[in-house]
Amino acid sequence: MQINGGVRFCEQGMKASIRAMHVQSEILGMINENVAGFDKVGYQRREPVVSSFTEYIGVHGLSSTVDDQVGRIMVSKNPLDITMANKGYFQIQTPQGVQLTRDGRFKLDKDGNLLNLEDNPVLSDSGMPIKLPVVPDNPSQVIVNTKGQVSVYDKNSNNLLVAGHLGIVDANGMAVLDPDVKQGYNEYSNVTIQNEFLAVKPVVRNFEANRQIFLIESANLQKVISQLGSAS
């Protein structure tokens, strides 16, 4: 008795071409998203990851990873604009739960709560929203040191009062010990336009190659159908 085993896969070229074009379109979408995010504060570029089975399962084998390299840091005129020279994320309390972001454009409400641009509370390292003990007359009276300690100048006592430490964590939620916080700066995206344009070329070539295969297969199929119709 002989037992034969193995994995065999055979399908029409048109289906394979359509699936491949779909994958290339999704990759182009990621590249376009990176280009669109070039001037966005806190944006981190997405890198497409193609698995070894993508040619068989299509877009289900395509995923992406986030490039966590630090972006372009530029001076801001707002003392409540905070950024980090090292890797890490601010924690924001949203209705959907705690979210991580590199966007450190913060503001204060009338009660002294530290909020992001969407009015969501900024969390401290204890997991609680940061609230200043006194409401400053000017945002410049808020001081944030390199470790992320937030203090405010109290004109009545002529002292700096500590409000808490920014809850800065890595992508896994672990505390970052040396975030190198910078006050009065914004971090723009880590996207390099030239690299994104270069990445487009092979994707477009692959798309056009599969498109040509699809057109050839389609023309041959139409020819066969026409011949069968005339023969009958």
TILO-31521 format. One record per residue: y, x, z of N, C-alpha, C in turn; residue in one letter. Coordinates in steps of 0.1 Angstrom, whole numbers, plus 5000, padded with zeros to 4 digits. Layout:
<atoms>
YXZYXZYXZA
...
</atoms>
This chain:
<atoms>
498850085000500050005000501350095000M
502250054992503450134991504650044994Q
505550085002506750005006507950075000I
508650004992509950054986511149984993N
512050064997513350015003514550074997G
515650015000516950074995517949964995G
519150014991520349924990520749924976V
520849814969521249804955522449714954R
523449754946524649674944524949674930F
525149554924525549544910526349424909C
527549434903528349324900529149344888E
529849244883530649254871531849344873Q
532249414862533349504863534649424865G
534749304860536049224862536249204877M
535249164885535349144899535849274906K
535149384903535549504909536949544906A
537449524894538849554890539849474897S
539549344899540449254906540549294920I
539349324926539349364940540149494942R
539949594933540749714934542249694932A
542649614923544049584921544649514934M
543849434940544349364952544549464963H
543649564965543849674975545049754972V
545249794959546349874955547649794958Q
547649664956548849584958549249584973S
548149574981548449574996549049715000E
548549824994549049954998550449964993I
550749914981552149914977553049834986L
552549724991553249645001553649725013G
552749805018552949895030554049995027M
553950055015554950155011556350085010I
556349965004557649895003558249865016N
557349825025557849795039558449925046E
557850035043558350165049559750195043N
559850175030561150205023562250105029V
561849975030562749875036563149905050A
562249975058562550005072563250145074G
563650205063564250345064565450345073F
566350245072567550245080567450155093D
566250115096566050025108565950115121K
566650075131566450145144565150125150V
564450225154563150215161561950185152G
562150175138561050155129560150275128Y
558850255128557850355126557050325114Q
556850425105556250395093554750365094R
554250285085552850255085552050335075R
550950385078550150465070548850395066E
548650365053547450295049546150375052P
545150305057543850375059542750295051V
542150365041541150305033539750355037V
538950255041537550295045536650325033S
535550385036534550425025533950305018S
534050185024533450065018534449975012F
535750015011536749935005536449894991T
535849974983535549944969534549824968E
533849804979532849684979533449564986Y
534149584996534649465004536149435002I
536849514994538149484991539149515002G
540149425004541149445014540649435028V
539449385030538849385043538549525048H
538449615039538249755043539549835044G
540649775042541949835043542649805056L
543049905063543849895076545049985075S
545749995086546950085087547050135101S
547650255101547950315114549450345115T
549950355127551450375129551650525131V
552650575124553050715125554050715137D
553550785148554450785161555350905162D
555550975151556451085152557851035154Q
558651115161560051075164560851075152V
561750965150562550955139563851025140G
564850985131566151055131567051005142R
567451095151568351055162569751075159I
570550975160571950985156572850935168M
574050985169575050945179575450805177V
575650735188576150595188577350585197S
578250495195579450475203579150385215K
577950325216577650235227576850315237N
577350315250576650385261575350315265P
575150195260573850125263572850145252L
573150225242572150265232571350375238D
570050355240569150455246568050495236I
567750625236566650665228565850775235T
564750815229563850925235563651035224M
563751155229563551265220562051305219A
561251245228559751255228559151125224N
557851135222557051015219557050915231K
557050785229556950685239557650555235G
557450455243557950325240558650255252Y
559650185250560250095260559349975261F
559349915273558649795276559649675277Q
559349575269560249455268559449335272I
559949255281559249125285559649015275Q
558748965267559048855258558248735261T
558548615255557748495258556248515254P
556048605245554648635240553948745249Q
554648795259554048905267554849025266G
554349135272555049265271554849325258V
555949375252555949435239556549575240Q
556049665231556449805231557449825219L
558449905221559449925210560150065212T
560550115201561350235201562850195200R
563150075198564550025196565150015210D
566050105213566750105226568150055226G
568449965217569749905217569849795227R
570349835239570349735250571749685253F
571849585262573049525266572949465280K
574049425286574049365299574549215298L
573849135306574448995307575448985319D
575948865321576948855332576448885346K
575048875347574448905361574049045362D
574249135352573849275353572349295349G
571749205342570349225337570449305324N
569549405323569449485311568549425301L
569149395290568449315279568449385266L
567449355257567449405244568349305235N
568449335222569249255214568849105212L
567549085215567048945215567048875228E
567848935238567948875251566748875260D
565848965257564548985265564749095275N
564349075287564549175298563849305295P
564449415298563949555298563249575311V
561949625310561149645322561249785328L
561149795341561149925348559749975348S
559650095354558250155356557450075366D
558049985373557249905382556849775376S
557249755363556849635356557849515359G
558949535366559949435368561149455360M
561849345356563049355348564149435356P
564849515348565849605354567149515356I
567649515368568949445371569849535379K
571049555374571949645381572449585395L
572549665405573049615418574449565418P
575249615409576649565407576849555392V
577749465388578049445374579249535371V
579049625361580149725359581249655350P
582449715352583549665344583449715329D
582849825328582649885315581249945313N
580649925301579249985300579150135302P
580350205301580250345303580050385318S
580150285326579850305341578350305343Q
577550275333576050285335575650425330V
574850485339574350625336572850625335I
572250675325570850695323570550845321V
569750895330569451045329568151065320N
567851185318566751225309565351175313T
565151145326563951085331563850935329K
565050875326565050725324565550655336G
566050725346566650655357567950595354Q
568050465357569250385354570150365366V
571350415366572250405377573650335372S
574350285382575650225378576650275389V
577850295384578950345393579550215400Y
579550235413580150125422581550175426D
582550105420583950155423584350125438K
583650035444584050005458583550115468N
582350165466581850275474582050405468S
582450405455582650535448581350615447N
580250545445578950605445578150555433N
577050625429576150585418575050505425L
574750385421573650305427572550305417L
571350335422570150335413569650195411V
569450155398568850025395567350035392A
566850145389565450165386565250265375G
563950285371563650375360563050295349H
563450325337562950265325561450285324L
560750175321559250175320558850235306G
558850365305558450425292556950465292I
556250415282554850435282554450485268V
553150535266552650565253552050445247D
551350465235550750355228549650285236A
549050365245547950315254548450255267N
549750245269550250195281550350285293G
550050415290550150515301551550565302M
552050595314553450635317553650775310A
554850785304555250915298556150985309V
555651105313556351175324557651245319L
557751285307558951355302559351295289D
560051175289560451105277561651175271P
562451255278563651315274564651205268D
565051115277565851005273567251055270V
567850995260569251035256570050905256K
571150905263572050795263573150805253Q
573450695246574550695236573950745222G
572650725220572050765207571150655202Y
570950645189570050555183569050635175N
567750585175566750655167566450565155E
566750625144566350545131564950585127Y
564450525117563050535113562650675110S
561350695111560750835108560250835093N
560750745085560350735071561150835063V
560450915054561051005045560950935031T
562050905025562050835012561350905001I
561551035001560951114990559451104991Q
558851115003557351105005556850975001N
557650865004557150735000557150714985E
558150764978558250754964557050834957F
556750954963555651024958554250954960L
554250884972552950814975552750694965A
553850644959553650534950552950564937V
553150684932552650724919551150714918K
550250774927548850754925548350614927P
549050534935548750394937548950314924V
550150334918550450274905549450314895V
549050444894548150484884546750414886R
546250404898545050334901545050194897N
546250124900546349984897546349974882F
547050054874547050044860545750074854E
544950164859543650194854542650074856A
542750014868541949894870542349774861N
543649774859544149664851543649684836R
543649804831543149824818541649794817Q
540949834827539449794827539349644827I
540149574835540049434835540349374821F
541349424815541749374802540649394791L
540049514792538949544783537749454785I
537449434798536249344801536649204797E
537849164799538249024795538149004780S
538649114772538549104758537149094753A
536249174759534849174755534249044758N
534548984769534048854773534448744763L
535748754760536248654750535548664737Q
535348794733534648824720533248764720K
532548784731531148734732531148584732V
532048514739532148374739532448314725I
533348384718533748344705532548354695S
531748464696530648484688529548384691Q
529348354704528348254707528748114702L
530048094703530547964698530347944682G
530648054675530448054661529048044656S
528148104664526648104661526047974663A
526647894672526047764674526547664664S
</atoms>
